[in-house]
Amino acid sequence: MPQDLRIVFMGTPDFAVPTLQILVENGYQVVAVITAPDKPAGRGQKLQQSPVKEYAVSQSIPVLQPANLKAESFLEELRSYKANLQIIVAFRMLPEVVWAMPELGSFNIHGSLLPQYRGAAPINWAIINGEKETGVTSFFLKHEIDTGDMLFQERVPILEEDDFGTVYEKLKHEGARLALRTVRAIEQGQVQAQPQQHAEGHKHAPKIYKETCEINWNQPAVQIRNFIRGLSPYPAAWTRLQDKTFKIFKTEVLPDAAYDLAPGELKTDNKTYLHVQTAEGALAILDLQMEGKKRMQLADFLRGFNFTV
């Protein structure tokens, strides 16, 4: 017998919006949305709503923005909505008192093919590691992060020209479709959750920090290109070239470049190309941003800046 669903949705960034939208557009009863508190942003430091809050408000869905997920006042308000299912997309870690609340459970949409790439940055790390495919997984929450019983998965290819930005867009919408499929299965009582297989050698996806985005030119060109792709356009791989900091967004491998240069040294005509030697081969830089300047294609950048070689 189909369940009469009362859903609480939890999410913050734009990655979560298509999932909330697909639930609303398919007639599901989203009784409340939980998202991050408004944050000051921009030059005027005006309070800015999360993308999820903006969409929820446009649909007249009640919004909760707790600073503390264990606060009794928040838990009391959450219980008052009498939700029997919670859906989480790109939100922070939940205490058990929250994820265990609804009788049908709480499920998460994760941007990888679990159990691979558990953690905060699964899309980035799949590309950095040169994977040819990734995907999205729906799974029930439990204590350890990203380890709960799996419901469904969808695979998505990573193309040679893809970077973090393009794969993020693909998974954002694939995740929404997967959430709808998962909700329909739960609604019809047709869910068979499978425990994750915990094998040695699973790759992880830890949070990425600015200092871990520095390019190491003592690696092969192919590996560096994947590193740059996995961080483009955000947070962006960076390097120091001639005492200036550059963000690098797009490169091309030159496997047959035979320069008598040390890794990190440059070859350029200051008009049409900028090549950097690596441990194996060289990289052509195609798209970059110098500190204090805007992002530019290489030819445009070289019109106003000369490298000393």
Secondary structure, DSSP 4 states (H G I P E B T S, - for coil): ------EEEEE-SGGGHHHHHHHHHTT--EEEEE-PPPEEETTTTEEE--HHHHHHHHTT--EE--S-TT-HHHHHHHHHT--SEEEEES-----HHHHT-STT-EEEEESS-TTTTBSS-HHHHHHHTT-SEEEEEEEE--SSTT-SPEEEEEEEE--TT--HHHHHHHHHHHHHHHHHHHHHHHHTT----BPPP--TT--B-PPP-GGGGB--TTSBHHHHHHHHHHTTTTT-EEEEETTEEEEEEEEEEETT------TT-EEE-SSS-EEEE-SBSEEEEEEEEETTS--EEHHHHHTT-----
